[in-house]
Amino acid sequence: MGFAAIARVTEDRWITCLAKDNLKFGLKPGDELKVESTIGHEIEKSHRPVVISNVAEDAAFCKHHTPIQYGFQSYISVPIILKNNQLFGTFFISAEIAKAHGGTLTVSSRADETCFELEIPA
């Protein structure tokens, strides 16, 4: 049921830190993708979340190369900002997971937290 991960994202690298891969993308910690092929690349520049409820109905993403390349239909990605305001990377999840658990996904962060925990029911 879906996909979720944390990735380290820099201007020129995208590295999987943690993944729950029920879609069989095959990503595991340490794997890299070309940063330009990811939405994390755009978040690295903007530091803003991306929420796509339905790719086909989203004017900004219906022809975007990332959903076309990876085949997802919904997507939520939130930047992980460090205490010094630098981007560490992104937490992202296929929105199907949120829909399957009541249609709501809450992601919060606190500046004094040093640990990021990801738990997704099997």
C-alpha positions in Angstrom: 0.0 0.0 0.0 2.0 3.0 -1.3 5.4 4.4 -0.9 7.1 6.7 1.7 10.6 7.8 2.1 13.1 10.3 3.5 15.7 11.5 1.0 18.8 13.7 1.4 18.5 16.3 -1.3 21.2 18.7 -2.3 21.6 20.8 -5.5 23.2 17.8 -7.3 22.3 14.7 -5.3 19.2 12.7 -4.2 20.0 9.9 -1.7 17.5 7.6 -0.1 17.8 7.6 3.7 14.8 5.5 4.6 12.0 3.9 2.5 8.8 2.0 3.0 8.4 0.7 -0.6 5.2 -1.3 -1.1 5.0 -0.2 -4.7 8.2 -2.1 -5.5 10.2 0.9 -6.8 13.2 -0.9 -5.4 14.6 2.0 -3.5 16.6 1.2 -0.3 18.8 3.3 1.9 21.9 4.6 0.1 20.3 4.4 -3.4 20.6 7.5 -5.5 18.3 9.0 -8.2 19.3 11.7 -10.6 18.2 14.8 -8.6 16.7 16.4 -11.8 14.4 13.4 -12.2 12.7 14.1 -8.8 10.3 16.7 -7.3 12.9 17.0 -4.5 15.0 19.0 -7.0 12.2 21.6 -7.1 11.8 21.5 -3.3 15.5 22.0 -2.9 15.1 25.3 -4.6 11.8 26.5 -3.1 11.8 24.9 0.4 8.0 24.5 -0.1 5.8 21.4 0.2 4.3 19.8 -2.9 0.9 18.2 -2.7 -0.6 16.5 -5.8 -4.0 15.0 -5.2 -4.5 13.7 -8.7 -1.7 14.1 -11.3 -4.2 14.0 -14.3 -6.2 16.9 -12.8 -3.3 19.0 -11.6 -2.4 21.7 -14.2 1.1 22.1 -12.8 1.9 18.4 -12.7 -0.2 16.6 -15.4 2.7 16.9 -17.9 5.5 17.0 -15.4 8.4 14.6 -16.2 8.5 13.1 -12.6 5.0 11.6 -12.3 5.3 10.5 -15.9 8.7 8.8 -15.3 7.8 7.2 -11.9 4.1 6.6 -12.6 2.5 7.9 -9.4 -0.9 9.5 -9.4 -0.8 11.4 -6.1 2.1 12.6 -4.0 2.9 14.7 -0.9 6.4 15.9 -0.2 7.5 18.1 2.7 11.0 19.7 3.0 13.0 18.8 6.1 14.6 22.0 7.3 17.5 21.9 9.8 17.8 24.3 12.8 20.2 26.5 10.7 17.4 26.8 8.1 19.3 24.7 5.5 17.4 22.0 3.7 18.3 18.4 4.7 16.0 16.8 2.2 12.4 15.7 1.9 9.9 13.4 3.5 7.5 12.2 0.8 4.6 9.8 0.6 2.2 8.6 -2.0 -1.1 10.2 -1.1 -2.8 6.8 -1.5 -1.4 6.0 2.0 -3.1 9.0 3.5 -6.4 8.2 1.7 -6.3 4.7 3.0 -6.0 5.9 6.6 -8.9 8.3 6.6 -7.9 10.8 4.0 -5.8 12.9 6.3 -2.0 13.1 6.7 -0.5 15.4 9.2 3.2 16.2 9.0 4.7 18.4 11.6 8.1 19.4 12.6 9.7 21.3 15.5 12.9 23.3 15.4 14.1 21.6 18.6 13.7 18.0 17.2 16.8 16.1 16.2 15.1 12.9 15.2 12.6 12.2 12.4 10.5 9.1 12.8 8.6 7.4 10.0 6.0 4.7 10.8 3.6 3.5 8.2 1.2 0.6 8.9 1.8 -2.5 6.8 
